[in-house]
Amino acid sequence: MVAQKNSVKHIWMLSREYGDLAGAGGIKDVVSQLSKSLARWSGRSVHVVLPLYGFMSVGGTTFKVVDDPLSPGRKLSLAVDMNLPDKKASESVTFYHALLDKVHVYLVDAKRFSDKKSVYTYTKEEETGQDFHSLAVADFDNDGDVDIFSGGGPLSTNEIEMFIWENKASDGSLWVEHPLIKGKMCHEAVAADVDGDGDFDICTKPWKGDDLHLYLENKLIDGKK
Protein backbone atom coordinates (compact mmCIF):
# COMPACT_ATOMS: atom_id res chain seq x y z
CA MET A 1 0.00 0.00 0.00
CA VAL A 2 1.11 3.53 -0.75
CA ALA A 3 0.35 6.14 1.90
CA GLN A 4 -1.65 9.03 0.55
CA LYS A 5 -0.70 12.55 1.56
CA ASN A 6 -3.68 14.83 2.14
CA SER A 7 -2.63 18.45 1.74
CA VAL A 8 -4.40 21.16 3.74
CA LYS A 9 -6.11 23.54 1.36
CA HIS A 10 -8.22 25.72 3.65
CA ILE A 11 -6.66 27.37 6.71
CA TRP A 12 -8.53 29.54 9.24
CA MET A 13 -6.92 31.53 12.04
CA LEU A 14 -8.64 33.45 14.84
CA SER A 15 -6.54 36.26 16.29
CA ARG A 16 -6.87 39.49 18.25
CA GLU A 17 -3.95 41.09 16.36
CA TYR A 18 -2.84 41.18 12.73
CA GLY A 19 -0.01 43.19 11.19
CA ASP A 20 -0.63 46.92 10.96
CA LEU A 21 -4.40 46.51 11.31
CA ALA A 22 -4.37 45.85 15.05
CA GLY A 23 -1.23 45.22 17.02
CA ALA A 24 0.16 45.69 20.50
CA GLY A 25 2.56 42.77 20.81
CA GLY A 26 4.39 40.07 18.90
CA ILE A 27 1.21 38.19 18.01
CA LYS A 28 0.50 40.64 15.17
CA ASP A 29 3.75 39.71 13.42
CA VAL A 30 3.47 35.96 13.97
CA VAL A 31 -0.07 35.74 12.58
CA SER A 32 0.47 38.05 9.60
CA GLN A 33 3.83 36.57 8.55
CA LEU A 34 2.61 32.99 8.92
CA SER A 35 -0.58 33.74 6.99
CA LYS A 36 1.28 35.40 4.12
CA SER A 37 3.77 32.56 3.93
CA LEU A 38 1.04 29.92 3.79
CA ALA A 39 -0.93 31.88 1.20
CA ARG A 40 1.97 31.87 -1.26
CA TRP A 41 1.30 28.24 -2.20
CA SER A 42 -1.13 27.77 -5.07
CA GLY A 43 -4.34 25.93 -4.37
CA ARG A 44 -4.39 26.97 -0.71
CA SER A 45 -6.70 29.59 0.84
CA VAL A 46 -5.81 31.30 4.12
CA HIS A 47 -8.39 33.13 6.22
CA VAL A 48 -7.80 35.30 9.31
CA VAL A 49 -10.61 36.52 11.59
CA LEU A 50 -10.13 39.33 14.12
CA PRO A 51 -12.23 41.97 15.92
CA LEU A 52 -13.05 45.36 14.44
CA TYR A 53 -11.85 47.48 17.37
CA GLY A 54 -12.96 51.02 18.07
CA PHE A 55 -9.62 52.48 16.98
CA MET A 56 -9.90 50.83 13.53
CA SER A 57 -11.76 52.17 10.50
CA VAL A 58 -12.79 50.42 7.30
CA GLY A 59 -13.39 53.72 5.54
CA GLY A 60 -10.98 54.33 2.67
CA THR A 61 -9.77 50.72 2.72
CA THR A 62 -10.46 47.69 0.55
CA PHE A 63 -12.67 46.11 3.22
CA LYS A 64 -16.22 45.46 2.04
CA VAL A 65 -19.34 44.39 3.91
CA VAL A 66 -19.93 40.63 3.77
CA ASP A 67 -23.27 39.83 2.13
CA ASP A 68 -25.70 37.22 3.36
CA PRO A 69 -25.15 34.16 1.11
CA LEU A 70 -28.85 33.32 1.41
CA SER A 71 -29.96 36.84 0.52
CA PRO A 72 -27.58 38.48 -2.00
CA GLY A 73 -27.30 42.25 -1.65
CA ARG A 74 -28.21 42.11 2.04
CA LYS A 75 -25.64 42.52 4.81
CA LEU A 76 -24.87 39.34 6.75
CA SER A 77 -26.02 39.99 10.31
CA LEU A 78 -26.13 37.42 13.09
CA ALA A 79 -27.56 37.58 16.61
CA VAL A 80 -24.93 36.04 18.86
CA ASP A 81 -25.35 35.15 22.53
CA MET A 82 -22.76 37.16 24.50
CA ASN A 83 -24.01 36.70 28.04
CA LEU A 84 -22.77 38.92 30.85
CA PRO A 85 -21.99 37.56 34.34
CA ASP A 86 -25.30 38.79 35.74
CA LYS A 87 -27.65 38.58 32.76
CA LYS A 88 -28.24 37.09 29.35
CA ALA A 89 -27.33 39.29 26.40
CA SER A 90 -27.44 39.05 22.63
CA GLU A 91 -25.54 41.27 20.19
CA SER A 92 -25.83 41.88 16.48
CA VAL A 93 -22.64 40.94 14.63
CA THR A 94 -21.68 41.89 11.07
CA PHE A 95 -18.54 41.24 9.04
CA TYR A 96 -16.10 42.94 6.66
CA HIS A 97 -13.73 41.21 4.22
CA ALA A 98 -10.61 42.15 2.28
CA LEU A 99 -7.97 40.21 0.37
CA LEU A 100 -4.57 41.38 1.67
CA ASP A 101 -1.40 39.81 0.24
CA LYS A 102 -3.45 36.75 -0.81
CA VAL A 103 -4.83 36.40 2.73
CA HIS A 104 -8.60 36.63 3.30
CA VAL A 105 -9.00 38.92 6.32
CA TYR A 106 -12.35 39.16 8.09
CA LEU A 107 -13.25 41.85 10.65
CA VAL A 108 -15.97 41.04 13.17
CA ASP A 109 -18.05 44.13 13.95
CA ALA A 110 -19.77 43.98 17.35
CA LYS A 111 -20.41 46.60 20.01
CA ARG A 112 -18.13 45.02 22.60
CA PHE A 113 -15.27 45.21 20.10
CA SER A 114 -16.03 48.74 18.89
CA ASP A 115 -16.05 49.91 22.54
CA LYS A 116 -12.41 48.88 22.88
CA LYS A 117 -9.93 51.70 22.18
CA SER A 118 -6.90 49.43 22.41
CA VAL A 119 -6.23 45.71 21.98
CA TYR A 120 -5.28 45.06 25.59
CA THR A 121 -7.83 47.05 27.56
CA TYR A 122 -10.68 45.35 29.33
CA THR A 123 -12.06 47.25 32.31
CA LYS A 124 -11.71 50.71 33.86
CA GLU A 125 -8.74 51.50 31.64
CA GLU A 126 -11.19 52.25 28.84
CA GLU A 127 -12.68 55.14 30.82
CA THR A 128 -9.54 56.51 32.49
CA GLY A 129 -7.20 56.19 29.52
CA GLN A 130 -4.46 54.95 31.86
CA ASP A 131 -1.73 52.46 31.10
CA PHE A 132 -2.01 50.82 34.54
CA HIS A 133 1.45 49.43 35.04
CA SER A 134 2.03 49.25 38.79
CA LEU A 135 -0.03 47.69 41.58
CA ALA A 136 0.05 47.86 45.38
CA VAL A 137 -2.42 46.03 47.61
CA ALA A 138 -2.87 47.05 51.27
CA ASP A 139 -5.48 48.10 53.85
CA PHE A 140 -5.11 51.82 53.13
CA ASP A 141 -8.10 52.89 55.24
CA ASN A 142 -7.43 50.53 58.18
CA ASP A 143 -10.92 49.03 58.10
CA GLY A 144 -9.74 45.42 58.08
CA ASP A 145 -9.92 44.65 54.35
CA VAL A 146 -7.54 45.01 51.44
CA ASP A 147 -7.71 47.98 49.03
CA ILE A 148 -5.91 48.53 45.72
CA PHE A 149 -3.60 51.26 44.42
CA SER A 150 -2.47 51.75 40.83
CA GLY A 151 -1.48 54.52 38.44
CA GLY A 152 -0.76 55.39 34.83
CA GLY A 153 2.41 54.46 32.98
CA PRO A 154 4.09 55.66 29.78
CA LEU A 155 1.37 54.47 27.37
CA SER A 156 -1.49 56.36 29.03
CA THR A 157 -3.71 58.16 26.51
CA ASN A 158 -5.14 60.68 29.01
CA GLU A 159 -3.29 62.78 31.58
CA ILE A 160 -1.44 60.40 33.88
CA GLU A 161 -3.29 59.77 37.13
CA MET A 162 -3.13 57.60 40.27
CA PHE A 163 -6.06 55.90 42.00
CA ILE A 164 -7.06 53.94 45.09
CA TRP A 165 -9.94 51.49 44.82
CA GLU A 166 -11.57 51.17 48.24
CA ASN A 167 -12.93 47.74 49.17
CA LYS A 168 -16.35 48.82 50.48
CA ALA A 169 -17.95 45.42 50.96
CA SER A 170 -14.94 43.68 52.55
CA ASP A 171 -15.48 40.65 50.28
CA GLY A 172 -14.42 42.41 47.05
CA SER A 173 -17.96 42.67 45.65
CA LEU A 174 -18.08 46.50 45.77
CA TRP A 175 -15.28 48.95 45.00
CA VAL A 176 -15.18 52.76 45.12
CA GLU A 177 -12.64 54.61 42.97
CA HIS A 178 -10.71 57.54 44.52
CA PRO A 179 -8.50 59.65 42.20
CA LEU A 180 -5.32 60.71 44.03
CA ILE A 181 -2.93 62.80 41.94
CA LYS A 182 -2.43 63.77 38.29
CA GLY A 183 0.66 64.37 36.21
CA LYS A 184 2.98 61.91 37.99
CA MET A 185 3.94 58.59 36.36
CA CYS A 186 3.60 55.42 38.41
CA HIS A 187 6.10 52.55 38.29
CA GLU A 188 6.94 49.74 40.74
CA ALA A 189 4.78 51.19 43.52
CA VAL A 190 5.18 49.86 47.06
CA ALA A 191 2.80 50.20 50.04
CA ALA A 192 4.47 50.51 53.45
CA ASP A 193 4.23 52.48 56.71
CA VAL A 194 6.99 54.89 55.74
CA ASP A 195 6.45 57.39 58.58
CA GLY A 196 5.73 54.78 61.28
CA ASP A 197 2.32 56.11 62.25
CA GLY A 198 0.43 52.81 61.82
CA ASP A 199 -0.99 53.18 58.32
CA PHE A 200 0.09 52.34 54.77
CA ASP A 201 1.70 55.04 52.65
CA ILE A 202 2.72 54.72 48.98
CA CYS A 203 6.13 55.07 47.35
CA THR A 204 6.52 55.06 43.58
CA LYS A 205 8.89 56.31 40.90
CA PRO A 206 8.82 57.48 37.27
CA TRP A 207 9.22 55.10 34.35
CA LYS A 208 12.42 56.88 33.31
CA GLY A 209 14.02 60.31 33.32
CA ASP A 210 15.12 62.70 36.04
CA ASP A 211 11.77 63.03 37.82
CA LEU A 212 11.91 62.58 41.59
CA HIS A 213 10.56 59.49 43.31
CA LEU A 214 7.15 60.12 44.84
CA TYR A 215 6.03 59.56 48.43
CA LEU A 216 2.29 59.74 49.19
CA GLU A 217 1.59 60.03 52.92
CA ASN A 218 -1.64 58.39 54.09
CA LYS A 219 -3.96 61.10 55.45
CA LEU A 220 -7.06 58.91 55.57
CA ILE A 221 -6.63 57.48 59.07
CA ASP A 222 -7.85 59.03 62.36
CA GLY A 223 -9.27 62.10 60.66
CA LYS A 224 -5.87 63.43 59.58
CA LYS A 225 -5.98 66.14 56.93
Salt bridges, closest charged atoms under 4 A:
ASP29 OD2 - LYS28 NZ 3.50
GLU91 OE2 - ARG112 NE 2.92
ASP101 OD2 - LYS36 NZ 3.55
ASP115 OD2 - LYS111 NZ 2.80
GLU127 OE1 - LYS124 NZ 2.94
GLU166 OE2 - LYS168 NZ 3.73
GLU166 OE1 - HIS178 NE2 2.74
GLU188 OE2 - HIS187 NE2 3.54
GLU188 OE1 - LYS205 NZ 2.91
ASP197 OD2 - LYS224 NZ 2.61
ASP199 OD2 - LYS224 NZ 2.81
GLU217 OE2 - LYS219 NZ 3.45
